[in-house]
Amino acid sequence: MTTTMTLVPACIAVLLLSLAGAVLAHSFPEQEIPSAGETLNAAPPQVTIKFDAPIEKLFAKLEVLDSSGANRAVGQPLYGSDGATLSVKLAPLKPGDYTVKWAVVGADTHRTQGSYTFTVGKSG
C-alpha cells in the first residue's frame, strides 16, 4: 500500500504538468507562404501564415514591408475558417527584400509576434 500512496501523487503531478503545457501553449507560425528566407522568381499575390494554435481575429496583424518600410499589404488581414490561418493580399512587388511582420493573440490570450524576410528576384 505504501507504493500506491507514492505513485498516486506522482501520477497526479505528471498529469497536471502535461495539462499546464497544453493550456499555456502560445500561437506561433507553423507554415509560412512564402517561407522565411525564400527567394522567389515572381512576386507572390499574398502572404499566408498558418499558426500552430487558434488565433483571435480581432487582434491579428500582418504587414509586408518593403526596404523603405512601406507596407505593401492591401486591406486588412484575412482570417482563415480554420481559426489558425492569417493571410493578406499584396500590391505588386518589385524585386527586392521584404519583411513580413505579424502579431497575434492566441486563444490562450497570450500575444506573440515576430518577423521574417523573403526576396523577390535575385538576392542581394
N, CA, C and O of each residue as an XYZ file, in Angstrom:
496
protein
N       0.816     -1.193      0.000
C       0.000      0.000      0.000
C       0.862      1.260      0.000
O       0.428      2.301     -0.495
N       2.049      1.185      0.535
C       2.949      2.326      0.556
C       3.352      2.730     -0.858
O       3.461      3.920     -1.153
N       3.572      1.753     -1.733
C       3.927      2.040     -3.124
C       2.790      2.771     -3.823
O       3.032      3.710     -4.581
N       1.567      2.355     -3.579
C       0.404      3.017     -4.167
C       0.296      4.451     -3.672
O      -0.043      5.347     -4.444
N       0.575      4.673     -2.421
C       0.483      6.010     -1.836
C       1.512      6.967     -2.447
O       1.249      8.167     -2.517
N       2.669      6.478     -2.890
C       3.663      7.350     -3.509
C       3.436      7.494     -5.009
O       3.818      8.507     -5.596
N       2.821      6.498     -5.637
C       2.562      6.574     -7.076
C       1.422      7.527     -7.414
O       1.479      8.206     -8.439
N       0.409      7.591     -6.595
C      -0.752      8.446     -6.877
C      -0.339      9.917     -6.954
O      -0.678     10.570     -7.941
N       0.363     10.470     -5.981
C       0.773     11.881     -6.114
C       1.693     12.111     -7.317
O       1.603     13.154     -7.965
N       2.563     11.168     -7.621
C       3.452     11.314     -8.770
C       2.652     11.343    -10.070
O       2.932     12.153    -10.954
N       1.668     10.473    -10.187
C       0.821     10.447    -11.387
C       0.014     11.733    -11.519
O      -0.148     12.258    -12.621
N      -0.482     12.232    -10.418
C      -1.244     13.489    -10.441
C      -0.335     14.638    -10.869
O      -0.752     15.488    -11.655
N       0.882     14.679    -10.373
C       1.824     15.741    -10.738
C       2.135     15.698    -12.231
O       2.162     16.743    -12.882
N       2.367     14.526    -12.776
C       2.647     14.393    -14.209
C       1.446     14.854    -15.023
O       1.615     15.567    -16.012
N       0.252     14.468    -14.635
C      -0.965     14.872    -15.337
C      -1.123     16.389    -15.308
O      -1.414     16.994    -16.340
N      -0.939     17.005    -14.165
C      -1.088     18.454    -14.053
C      -0.049     19.193    -14.888
O      -0.371     20.198    -15.522
N       1.177     18.717    -14.899
C       2.213     19.357    -15.709
C       1.922     19.237    -17.195
O       2.162     20.184    -17.944
N       1.415     18.109    -17.633
C       1.108     17.954    -19.054
C      -0.079     18.826    -19.452
O      -0.090     19.372    -20.555
N      -1.063     18.968    -18.595
C      -2.199     19.849    -18.884
C      -1.775     21.304    -18.896
O      -2.243     22.077    -19.732
N      -0.898     21.689    -17.984
C      -0.427     23.077    -17.939
C       0.289     23.434    -19.230
O       0.123     24.545    -19.733
N       1.075     22.525    -19.774
C       1.767     22.781    -21.036
C       0.794     23.016    -22.169
O       1.021     23.886    -23.010
N      -0.283     22.260    -22.204
C      -1.284     22.423    -23.263
C      -2.023     23.739    -23.114
O      -2.298     24.404    -24.113
N      -2.350     24.128    -21.896
C      -3.085     25.362    -21.645
C      -2.227     26.581    -21.942
O      -2.739     27.584    -22.439
N      -0.917     26.518    -21.645
C      -0.047     27.664    -21.810
C       0.585     27.762    -23.195
O       1.427     28.631    -23.422
N       0.204     26.903    -24.111
C       0.775     26.932    -25.461
C       0.392     28.228    -26.155
O      -0.776     28.616    -26.148
N       1.360     28.893    -26.750
C       1.125     30.129    -27.489
C       1.029     29.811    -28.977
O       1.437     28.737    -29.417
N       0.488     30.751    -29.746
C       0.357     30.573    -31.192
C       1.618     31.069    -31.890
O       1.970     32.244    -31.790
N       2.298     30.165    -32.597
C       3.488     30.500    -33.377
C       3.320     29.965    -34.789
O       2.592     28.995    -35.000
N       3.993     30.592    -35.772
C       3.874     30.117    -37.150
C       4.291     28.657    -37.300
O       5.326     28.222    -36.794
N       3.449     27.924    -38.012
C       3.709     26.526    -38.322
C       4.133     26.407    -39.794
O       4.942     25.554    -40.159
N       3.559     27.292    -40.627
C       3.872     27.316    -42.057
C       3.743     28.746    -42.563
O       2.799     29.456    -42.216
N       4.695     29.160    -43.380
C       4.690     30.498    -43.967
C       4.785     30.367    -45.485
O       5.587     29.592    -46.006
N       3.944     31.149    -46.191
C       3.980     31.170    -47.654
C       3.992     32.628    -48.094
O       2.994     33.318    -47.886
N       5.073     33.134    -48.695
C       6.347     32.464    -48.899
C       7.046     32.213    -47.563
O       6.742     32.849    -46.553
N       7.974     31.288    -47.583
C       8.646     30.902    -46.347
C       9.804     31.847    -46.024
O      10.286     32.588    -46.882
N      10.226     31.800    -44.783
C      11.331     32.640    -44.311
C      12.592     32.343    -45.107
O      12.978     31.184    -45.263
N      13.232     33.399    -45.611
C      14.476     33.261    -46.343
C      14.326     32.833    -47.791
O      15.322     32.708    -48.503
N      13.106     32.608    -48.237
C      12.880     32.130    -49.609
C      13.151     33.243    -50.624
O      12.845     34.410    -50.380
N      13.726     32.862    -51.761
C      13.899     33.772    -52.886
C      12.967     33.309    -53.995
O      13.046     32.171    -54.459
N      12.082     34.208    -54.413
C      11.070     33.895    -55.420
C      11.430     34.526    -56.754
O      11.976     35.628    -56.797
N      11.127     33.831    -57.839
C      11.341     34.397    -59.177
C      10.297     35.463    -59.492
O      10.593     36.450    -60.166
N       9.072     35.261    -59.002
C       7.973     36.201    -59.254
C       7.348     36.614    -57.928
O       7.387     35.873    -56.946
N       6.779     37.794    -57.920
C       6.149     38.312    -56.702
C       4.909     37.490    -56.339
O       4.124     37.139    -57.219
N       4.728     37.185    -55.067
C       3.526     36.450    -54.653
C       2.318     37.391    -54.601
O       2.478     38.587    -54.355
N       1.123     36.865    -54.829
C      -0.076     37.710    -54.744
C      -0.508     37.968    -53.301
O      -1.254     38.909    -53.029
N      -0.034     37.126    -52.379
C      -0.394     37.291    -50.969
C       0.635     36.591    -50.090
O       1.461     35.814    -50.569
N       0.567     36.882    -48.803
C       1.368     36.199    -47.781
C       0.387     35.489    -46.866
O      -0.639     36.051    -46.483
N       0.708     34.249    -46.518
C      -0.148     33.445    -45.650
C       0.692     32.823    -44.544
O       1.775     32.294    -44.796
N       0.189     32.891    -43.326
C       0.837     32.233    -42.189
C      -0.193     31.350    -41.504
O      -1.277     31.805    -41.138
N       0.160     30.076    -41.336
C      -0.679     29.143    -40.584
C      -0.018     28.967    -39.223
O       1.160     28.619    -39.136
N      -0.778     29.207    -38.170
C      -0.277     29.104    -36.811
C      -0.562     27.724    -36.233
O      -1.455     27.013    -36.695
N       0.211     27.359    -35.215
C       0.079     26.023    -34.626
C      -1.025     25.930    -33.576
O      -1.239     24.870    -32.988
N      -1.719     27.032    -33.345
C      -2.838     27.060    -32.395
C      -3.799     28.157    -32.861
O      -3.395     29.057    -33.598
N      -5.050     28.092    -32.444
C      -6.032     29.112    -32.864
C      -5.607     30.517    -32.458
O      -4.949     30.713    -31.436
N      -5.995     31.489    -33.276
C      -5.709     32.896    -33.008
C      -7.018     33.680    -32.956
O      -8.031     33.266    -33.519
N      -6.976     34.815    -32.271
C      -8.140     35.696    -32.165
C      -8.151     36.661    -33.347
O      -7.179     37.381    -33.574
N      -9.227     36.676    -34.084
C      -9.364     37.503    -35.290
C      -9.201     38.996    -34.989
O      -8.544     39.713    -35.744
N      -9.777     39.449    -33.925
C      -9.807     40.868    -33.596
C      -8.417     41.473    -33.410
O      -8.222     42.653    -33.703
N      -7.451     40.697    -32.931
C      -6.137     41.227    -32.589
C      -5.037     40.847    -33.582
O      -3.867     41.138    -33.331
N      -5.375     40.214    -34.684
C      -4.380     39.736    -35.646
C      -3.873     40.873    -36.532
O      -4.656     41.663    -37.057
N      -2.542     40.942    -36.689
C      -1.912     41.936    -37.559
C      -0.921     41.229    -38.466
O      -0.210     40.317    -38.044
N      -0.884     41.669    -39.726
C       0.047     41.104    -40.698
C       0.412     42.206    -41.688
O      -0.450     42.752    -42.377
N       1.712     42.523    -41.745
C       2.224     43.549    -42.646
C       3.349     42.956    -43.491
O       4.033     42.023    -43.071
N       3.526     43.511    -44.684
C       4.639     43.135    -45.551
C       5.316     44.444    -45.956
O       4.768     45.232    -46.728
N       6.514     44.657    -45.423
C       7.215     45.923    -45.610
C       8.318     45.802    -46.654
O       9.065     44.824    -46.684
N       8.402     46.832    -47.520
C       9.498     46.854    -48.483
C      10.735     47.458    -47.816
O      10.708     47.773    -46.626
N      11.813     47.620    -48.576
C      13.071     48.088    -47.989
C      12.991     49.516    -47.457
O      13.819     49.912    -46.637
N      12.001     50.304    -47.913
C      11.834     51.663    -47.398
C      10.903     51.703    -46.190
O      10.708     52.761    -45.591
N      10.325     50.550    -45.827
C       9.420     50.489    -44.676
C       7.955     50.667    -45.022
O       7.103     50.683    -44.133
N       7.650     50.802    -46.314
C       6.250     50.963    -46.737
C       5.545     49.615    -46.683
O       6.089     48.597    -47.111
N       4.324     49.625    -46.149
C       3.529     48.406    -46.071
C       2.924     48.116    -47.444
O       2.203     48.948    -47.994
N       3.214     46.946    -47.992
C       2.737     46.553    -49.319
C       1.468     45.693    -49.240
O       0.975     45.220    -50.263
N       0.946     45.493    -48.031
C      -0.306     44.748    -47.855
C      -1.475     45.593    -48.339
O      -1.491     46.813    -48.173
N      -2.448     44.926    -48.936
C      -3.640     45.607    -49.427
C      -4.811     45.160    -48.561
O      -5.178     43.985    -48.554
N      -5.391     46.102    -47.836
C      -6.535     45.778    -46.988
C      -6.133     45.104    -45.684
O      -4.954     44.984    -45.353
N      -7.142     44.675    -44.970
C      -6.949     44.026    -43.683
C      -6.589     42.549    -43.870
O      -6.946     41.948    -44.883
N      -5.894     41.973    -42.907
C      -5.597     40.536    -42.998
C      -6.880     39.714    -43.030
O      -7.875     40.068    -42.397
N      -6.843     38.624    -43.767
C      -7.977     37.705    -43.867
C      -7.762     36.561    -42.882
O      -6.672     35.995    -42.795
N      -8.789     36.241    -42.165
C      -8.752     35.219    -41.125
C      -9.332     33.933    -41.693
O     -10.457     33.923    -42.193
N      -8.570     32.851    -41.620
C      -8.997     31.584    -42.196
C     -10.107     30.903    -41.419
O     -10.245     31.106    -40.213
N     -10.894     30.097    -42.107
C     -12.002     29.383    -41.472
C     -11.520     28.342    -40.463
O     -12.300     27.889    -39.625
N     -10.246     27.958    -40.534
C      -9.696     27.002    -39.566
C      -9.359     27.654    -38.226
O      -9.027     26.961    -37.265
N      -9.442     28.985    -38.158
C      -9.158     29.700    -36.916
C      -7.685     29.862    -36.612
O      -7.327     30.409    -35.569
N      -6.814     29.391    -37.510
C      -5.378     29.438    -37.238
C      -4.573     29.970    -38.428
O      -3.343     29.920    -38.409
N      -5.249     30.476    -39.461
C      -4.554     30.962    -40.646
C      -4.858     32.436    -40.865
O      -5.996     32.885    -40.726
N      -3.812     33.176    -41.211
C      -3.917     34.602    -41.465
C      -3.238     34.877    -42.804
O      -2.136     34.387    -43.052
N      -3.888     35.660    -43.672
C      -3.274     36.000    -44.955
C      -3.610     37.440    -45.306
O      -4.572     38.017    -44.800
N      -2.792     38.004    -46.185
C      -3.038     39.364    -46.647
C      -2.644     39.446    -48.121
O      -1.612     38.914    -48.531
N      -3.480     40.117    -48.906
C      -3.174     40.333    -50.317
C      -2.100     41.418    -50.421
O      -1.978     42.278    -49.549
N      -1.321     41.357    -51.513
C      -0.219     42.286    -51.698
C      -0.388     43.144    -52.935
O      -0.934     42.700    -53.946
N       0.088     44.382    -52.844
C       0.232     45.218    -54.030
C       1.365     44.608    -54.854
O       2.160     43.840    -54.313
N       1.459     44.924    -56.134
C       2.559     44.373    -56.930
C       3.909     44.692    -56.284
O       4.170     45.829    -55.893
N       4.750     43.680    -56.182
C       6.064     43.838    -55.552
C       7.150     43.895    -56.614
O       7.140     43.123    -57.574
N       8.083     44.816    -56.430
C       9.264     44.904    -57.291
C      10.328     43.960    -56.739
O      10.230     43.518    -55.595
N      11.333     43.652    -57.533
C      12.429     42.839    -56.998
C      13.044     43.516    -55.767
O      13.240     44.731    -55.739
N      13.337     42.707    -54.764
C      13.921     43.245    -53.535
C      13.595     42.365    -52.347
O      12.996     41.298    -52.480
N      14.005     42.841    -51.184
C      13.772     42.129    -49.933
C      12.528     42.686    -49.246
O      12.283     43.892    -49.258
N      11.749     41.790    -48.650
C      10.520     42.164    -47.962
C      10.500     41.536    -46.574
O      10.943     40.404    -46.378
N       9.982     42.291    -45.624
C       9.875     41.814    -44.242
C       8.413     41.607    -43.897
O       7.596     42.519    -44.027
N       8.095     40.414    -43.461
C       6.747     40.088    -43.007
C       6.739     40.260    -41.492
O       7.521     39.623    -40.787
N       5.857     41.121    -40.991
C       5.717     41.329    -39.546
C       4.329     40.860    -39.129
O       3.330     41.249    -39.735
N       4.266     40.028    -38.097
C       2.987     39.515    -37.639
C       2.877     39.669    -36.119
O       3.876     39.686    -35.400
N       1.657     39.779    -35.669
C       1.355     39.796    -34.238
C      -0.032     39.194    -34.070
O      -0.971     39.590    -34.760
N      -0.163     38.245    -33.161
C      -1.452     37.599    -32.912
C      -1.653     37.401    -31.418
O      -0.705     37.400    -30.633
N      -2.894     37.237    -31.061
C      -3.259     36.822    -29.708
C      -3.879     35.440    -29.864
O      -4.848     35.253    -30.601
N      -3.307     34.490    -29.166
C      -3.814     33.131    -29.242
C      -5.086     32.963    -28.445
O      -5.463     33.835    -27.663
N      -5.741     31.846    -28.644
C      -6.953     31.540    -27.888
C      -6.660     31.485    -26.391
O      -7.568     31.613    -25.570
N      -5.380     31.294    -26.038
C      -4.971     31.273    -24.629
C      -4.783     32.685    -24.068
O      -4.391     32.839    -22.911
N      -5.058     33.717    -24.872
C      -4.965     35.146    -24.564
C      -3.540     35.675    -24.493
O      -3.340     36.811    -24.061
N      -2.554     34.906    -24.894
C      -1.174     35.379    -24.907
C      -0.824     35.938    -26.279
O      -1.159     35.353    -27.309
N      -0.142     37.085    -26.275
C       0.271     37.744    -27.522
C       1.637     37.219    -27.946
O       2.548     37.097    -27.127
N       1.767     36.912    -29.227
C       3.061     36.563    -29.802
C       3.263     37.412    -31.042
O       2.300     37.834    -31.683
N       4.504     37.654    -31.371
C       4.811     38.449    -32.558
C       6.151     38.012    -33.123
O       6.952     37.367    -32.446
N       6.376     38.373    -34.363
C       7.643     38.029    -34.980
C       7.727     38.607    -36.376
O       6.831     39.316    -36.835
N       8.814     38.290    -37.034
C       9.018     38.760    -38.395
C       9.971     37.812    -39.111
O      10.710     37.048    -38.490
N       9.928     37.887    -40.420
C      10.858     37.146    -41.250
C      10.962     37.857    -42.600
O      10.144     38.724    -42.908
N      11.951     37.500    -43.393
C      12.129     38.135    -44.683
C      12.056     37.105    -45.818
O      12.330     35.919    -45.635
N      11.679     37.605    -46.982
C      11.764     36.840    -48.224
C      12.220     37.808    -49.304
O      12.173     39.024    -49.114
N      12.656     37.279    -50.425
C      13.194     38.094    -51.509
C      12.444     37.793    -52.805
O      12.128     36.643    -53.112
N      12.171     38.860    -53.553
C      11.618     38.726    -54.897
C      12.733     39.052    -55.863
O      13.344     40.117    -55.764
N      13.008     38.172    -56.781
C      14.115     38.362    -57.712
C      15.412     37.871    -57.108
O      15.402     37.087    -56.159
N      16.510     38.321    -57.642
C      17.812     37.860    -57.162
C      18.120     38.425    -55.781
O      17.858     39.598    -55.515
N      18.672     37.600    -54.910
C      19.062     38.017    -53.564
C      20.227     39.000    -53.641
O      21.112     38.877    -54.488
N      20.204     39.986    -52.730
C      21.329     40.910    -52.640
C      21.056     42.142    -53.410
O      21.894     43.043    -53.453
